[in-house]
Amino acid sequence: MLTERQLLILDLIVRHYIEFEEPIGSKTLLKESSLAFSSATIRNEMMRIEELGFLEKMHSSSGRIPSIQGYRYYVDQILGKESEEVAEDVKQAIKHGFRNPFREVQQVVEKSAEMLSYLTNYTALAIGPETKDSRLTGFRLVALNESQVMAILVTDKGYVENQIFPVSPGFSTAEMEKIVNIFNQELVGRTLQEVFIKLQTDIPLIIRKYVDAKIDFTAIFNDIVTKLEHDRFHVGGSMNLLNHLDATMDKQKMKAILSMLNGSPDIHALFSSLHDGVGVKIGTELNNELLHNFSLITATYDTAGNGKGLIALLGPTNMPYQKMISIMNFMRYELSDNLNDLNK
């Protein structure tokens, strides 16, 4: 456990490295702060803090920088306090960004990722409200031509998704209307999981009684739900990450990081063990070798009865945590309000 003096010194070192990205020694720390200790006392305390694992010594300098453990201690202190006030221009930019006439949940969530990346210059990620408990509220079939039909699915959480599928020649408008009526009578109002089960059991039998067309609606529905899950995930400013990559990093690793941001299972794994509210994972805590020099700030948001979603910032370990956490807090409440307004 750090003493009050050691905690003060660690706090100053972390703040210095966040602002200047340079190691700092005891003399510089004394010069730049109002510490009422001698340089020798500060040096001894820095050595002790390093021994405890909160600081690291750079090879080319006598100065120290925060370790992952040091950042962790610093961030935990921030998370335990009330977040600082967000700058008025940032507040207004977020409020203005949400004034667009949105029609779908995906549009609002995507806009939040776009705004976060612009306001922070980091890579932002946003995940729409969970779909596992979504209910089917609308289903339509639209003929595109003689051989193709589009299925459109709407959920109670505001998601709209479609899938184009082939039909045999002679598939009539009357048959299409019968299928839509069957879906509306048997499936609308049920959860997506219930819909999927019924499509595997009794719905094919009902459809065959009235329609000759052989259409695998189970496969079509599965494709639509898969797209729904994929469309929940939005990335803003993926190229911002390149500004914070180590100059010595090989191109293959850079490509792997950018590929991961494109919705690979690895990026989804980062959000598998999150709690409500704001959280921070730093460096090795992300359990991904590609991201050992990065931190992830996450914030959940609620949508009045329609499940939870998440926004996140991916940036360097020396990002200004206090400022970013405050922006994330403000954004998550604004996002919740706008999604709730959309669902009214």
C-alpha positions, 0 to 999 in steps of 0.5 A, a space after each residue: 500500500 502506498 503512503 500518502 506521500 508516495 501516492 502524491 508523487 505517483 499522481 504527479 508522475 502519471 500526470 506528467 507522462 500523460 501530458 509530455 510523454 517523457 520520463 521524469 526524474 526527482 529534480 525535474 519533479 521537484 522543479 515542476 511541482 510544489 512538493 515540500 520535500 528535498 530532491 533526495 527524499 523524492 528520489 528515494 520515494 520514487 525508488 520505493 514506488 518502483 520497487 512496489 511495481 508502480 513505476 518503470 525506469 527507462 533504459 536511456 534515462 534516469 527518469 521514471 514512467 508509470 507501469 501498468 500497475 501505476 496506471 491502474 492505481 491512478 485510474 482506480 483513484 479517478 473512478 472512485 471520485 466524481 468525474 470532472 465537468 465536461 467542457 461546454 463546447 464538447 457538451 454542445 458538440 455532442 448535443 448538436 450531433 444527436 439532433 439529426 432526424 434519426 430513424 433507426 437505432 443503428 444510426 444513433 449508435 453509429 453517430 455516437 462512435 463517430 462523435 467520440 472519435 472526432 472529439 477525442 482523436 482516439 478510436 471509438 467503438 459503440 455496440 447497440 442494445 443487445 438483441 438476444 431478448 429482442 421481439 419481432 415487431 414487423 415482417 415484410 416481403 418485397 419482390 425485387 424482380 421475378 427471381 428475387 425477394 427481399 425479407 425485411 425484419 423489424 424488432 422492438 429495439 428499433 433494429 431494421 434488417 433485410 435479406 435478399 433471397 432467390 425464389 423460383 419462377 412463378 412465385 406470386 404476389 398472393 403467395 408472398 402475402 400468405 407468407 407475410 400473414 403467417 409470419 404476422 399471425 404466428 411470429 410477430 410479438 415473439 422473441 427472436 429466439 422463439 421465432 428461430 425455434 418455430 421456424 425450425 418446427 411448425 412454421 414450415 408445415 404451416 407454409 407448405 399448407 398454403 404455399 407451394 414455394 420451397 423457401 428455407 426461412 430458417 436459413 434466411 432468418 439466421 442470416 438476418 439475425 447474424 447481420 443484426 448482431 454484426 450491425 450492432 457493432 460500430 467503429 469510429 476513427 479506426 485510423 486514429 489508432 495508427 497515431 499511437 502505434 510504436 514506430 518500430 512495430 512491423 507492418 503485419 502487426 499494424 494490419 492485424 490491429 486494423 483487421 481486428 477493429 473490423 469486427 473480428 472475434 478478438 475485438 468482441 472478446 474485449 467486451 465479454 466481461 464488463 460491468 455496468 457503468 464506466 470501466 477501464 482496462 489497461 495494457 495486459 489487462 486486455 488479454 490481447 498481445 496486440 493491445 498491450 500498449 493500449 487502454 480501453 475505457 468502456 461505458 454502458 448505457 441503458 435504453 428503458 426496457 430495451 436492453 443495454 449497449 456499450 461505448 468504448 474508447 481505445 487509446 494509448 496507456 497514457 491517455 488523459 483518463 480523467 478527461 476521457 472518462 468524463 466525456 464517456 459519462 456524458 456521452 452515455 447519458 445523452 445516447 440513452 436519452 436519444 435512443 429512448 426518444 427514438 423508441 417512443 
